Each structure stands twice: as C-alpha cells, then as structure tokens.
Amino acid sequence: MTLEERVIKTIEDNLEKKEKVTLHMNLRNDLGLDSFAMVILINALEDEFGITIEERNFNGINSVFDIVNGLKQHYPDIKESNGKK
C-alpha cells in the first residue's frame, strides 16, 4: 500500500459513519471531524506508522492531502507498506 492509501484507510477505519475518503476531502467540512475526532485520528495515524506526531506538525492540517504531505515532510523515514497491513 502507498502512504496515501494507508492514510485513507486509517481515516476510513476511524470514521463514525462509513464513507469513501479521497485525498482532497476536508477533514472538518467533508468528513465532519471535530477536535476530539482529530485527536483519535492522530492516535490512529501514530499507531499505523509507528511514530509520535507532535501537535505543531499538525497545525494547519485541513485535508487528507495535508496529512499525507505533513507525514512526508516531518517523517520522511515512513515507508510504504509491503501489503501486510
């Protein structure tokens, strides 16, 4: 799985309402995530990628695409999955 696919799957797995997520969806407006749901999502992303996300690295994150870019920028050692996840 690519990084993008892993991020999308992690988001889909953590939505209350099952929905198909795309890269350009807004986390709040399109997916309805509030502050509490964002904390849960950050924890899920940390678990998925084996990292600790600093809050300052997630400031200004509005879309799924922003998450992917933020992970690439702040955690360049993240590898794509070999299909086992």
C-alpha positions in Angstrom: 0.0 0.0 0.0 1.2 3.5 -0.7 1.4 6.1 2.0 -1.7 7.8 0.6 -3.6 4.5 0.7 -2.6 3.8 4.3 -3.7 7.3 5.4 -7.0 7.0 3.6 -7.6 3.5 5.1 -6.7 4.8 8.6 -9.2 7.6 8.3 -11.9 5.4 6.9 -11.4 2.9 9.7 -11.8 5.7 12.3 -14.9 7.5 10.9 -18.2 7.0 12.8 -20.1 6.9 9.5 -18.6 4.7 6.9 -17.6 6.8 3.9 -15.3 6.6 0.9 -12.4 9.0 1.6 -10.5 10.8 -1.1 -7.2 12.8 -0.9 -8.9 16.2 -1.3 -11.6 15.9 1.3 -11.7 18.5 4.0 -11.4 16.8 7.4 -14.0 19.1 9.1 -16.3 20.1 6.3 -16.5 16.9 4.3 -15.8 14.3 7.0 -17.3 16.1 10.0 -14.3 15.6 12.3 -14.4 17.7 15.4 -11.4 18.3 17.8 -12.0 15.0 19.6 -12.2 13.0 16.4 -9.0 14.7 15.2 -7.2 13.5 18.4 -8.4 10.0 17.8 -7.3 10.2 14.1 -3.8 11.4 15.2 -3.5 8.5 17.6 -4.6 6.1 14.9 -2.0 7.5 12.5 0.7 7.2 15.2 -0.3 3.6 15.6 -0.4 2.9 11.9 3.0 4.4 11.2 4.8 3.8 14.4 5.6 7.4 15.0 4.8 10.1 17.6 3.2 13.1 16.0 4.0 16.5 17.5 1.0 18.8 17.7 2.9 21.6 16.0 3.3 19.3 13.0 -0.4 19.0 12.6 -1.3 22.7 12.8 -2.9 23.9 9.6 -3.9 20.4 8.5 -7.3 20.7 6.8 -7.5 17.9 4.3 -6.5 14.3 3.8 -3.9 15.6 1.3 -2.4 17.9 4.0 -2.0 14.8 6.3 -0.1 12.9 3.6 2.1 15.9 2.8 2.7 16.5 6.5 3.8 12.9 7.1 6.1 13.1 4.1 7.6 16.3 5.3 8.0 15.7 9.0 8.5 11.9 8.9 10.5 11.1 5.7 11.5 7.7 7.0 8.0 6.3 6.8 8.0 3.5 4.3 5.2 2.2 2.1 3.6 -1.0 3.4 4.6 -4.3 1.9 1.0 -5.3 1.9 0.9 -7.0 5.4 -1.1 -4.2 7.0 
